[in-house]
């Protein structure tokens, strides 16, 4: 009988079972480690993809921001700068609220629509011809331009579908 055979018999089959069990456990952990490495590599690849997209989006945003600065009027305030600022003047209030009304509407607004909007928000119009007064203020304001039968904000492109048609006025009756 050989010495190896004697050790096997003396130790019994449980040693070989234990060694086999350990070998299986080692193999299982190696496989799990390899799986985790593959998953980590895949996650790192996704991280790189997201970083690339973030970089491209940031670059696009910066280009758009630079473009927006070029398109905007040369002033930073919501209304164009004046030689003398009179925040309580009728013209200033009309320009300020007209900017809000036009922005909220998302399309050019005519004098009648501006008048209606100003009255609805409580702007007092002390003029015998309020529509003409608003038209005169809007026509002279450098932050607005007349486009598509209404006043629009200078430097902003007209939104799609903002075409206005001239409103029909019924003829006066001869009564």
GIFENZI-V946668 format. One record per backbone hydrogen bond with DSSP energy under -1.0 kcal/mol. CO is the residue of the C=O (numbers start at 1). NH is the residue of the N-H. E is the energy in kcal/mol with one decimal. If there is no record, write none. Layout:
BEGIN
((CO & NH & E) (CO & NH & E))
END
This chain:
BEGIN
((2 & 6 & -1.7) (3 & 7 & -2.0) (4 & 8 & -2.4) (5 & 9 & -2.2) (6 & 10 & -2.3) (7 & 11 & -3.0) (8 & 12 & -1.9) (13 & 17 & -2.2) (14 & 18 & -2.4) (15 & 19 & -2.6) (16 & 20 & -2.6) (17 & 21 & -2.6) (18 & 22 & -2.6) (19 & 23 & -2.5) (20 & 24 & -2.4) (21 & 25 & -2.3) (22 & 26 & -2.8) (23 & 27 & -2.4) (24 & 28 & -2.4) (25 & 29 & -2.4) (26 & 30 & -2.4) (27 & 31 & -2.5) (28 & 32 & -2.4) (29 & 33 & -2.5) (30 & 34 & -2.4) (31 & 35 & -2.4) (32 & 36 & -2.6) (33 & 37 & -2.3) (34 & 38 & -2.3) (35 & 39 & -2.5) (36 & 40 & -2.8) (37 & 41 & -2.5) (38 & 42 & -2.3) (39 & 43 & -2.6) (40 & 44 & -2.7) (41 & 45 & -2.1) (42 & 46 & -2.2) (43 & 47 & -2.6) (44 & 48 & -2.4) (45 & 49 & -2.3) (46 & 50 & -2.7) (47 & 51 & -2.6) (48 & 52 & -2.4) (49 & 53 & -2.5) (50 & 54 & -2.7) (51 & 55 & -2.3) (52 & 56 & -2.4) (53 & 57 & -2.9) (54 & 58 & -2.5) (55 & 59 & -2.2) (56 & 60 & -2.4) (57 & 61 & -2.7) (58 & 62 & -2.5) (59 & 63 & -2.1) (60 & 64 & -2.5) (61 & 65 & -2.8) (62 & 66 & -2.2) (63 & 67 & -2.2) (64 & 68 & -2.8) (65 & 69 & -2.0) (66 & 70 & -1.4) (67 & 71 & -1.8) (68 & 72 & -2.4) (86 & 89 & -1.8) (89 & 93 & -2.2) (90 & 94 & -2.5) (91 & 95 & -2.6) (92 & 96 & -2.7) (93 & 97 & -2.6) (94 & 98 & -2.6) (95 & 99 & -2.1) (96 & 100 & -1.5) (97 & 101 & -2.9) (98 & 102 & -2.9) (99 & 103 & -2.2) (100 & 104 & -2.7) (101 & 105 & -2.2) (102 & 106 & -2.2) (109 & 151 & -3.3) (110 & 114 & -2.5) (111 & 115 & -3.0) (112 & 116 & -2.5) (113 & 117 & -2.5) (114 & 118 & -3.0) (115 & 119 & -2.5) (116 & 120 & -2.1) (117 & 121 & -1.3) (118 & 123 & -2.6) (119 & 122 & -1.3) (125 & 127 & -1.2) (129 & 133 & -2.1) (130 & 134 & -2.4) (131 & 135 & -2.4) (132 & 136 & -2.5) (133 & 137 & -2.1) (134 & 138 & -2.9) (135 & 139 & -2.6) (136 & 140 & -1.7) (141 & 144 & -1.1) (143 & 154 & -2.2) (145 & 152 & -3.2) (150 & 147 & -3.1) (151 & 109 & -1.8) (152 & 145 & -2.8) (153 & 156 & -1.6) (159 & 162 & -1.3))
END
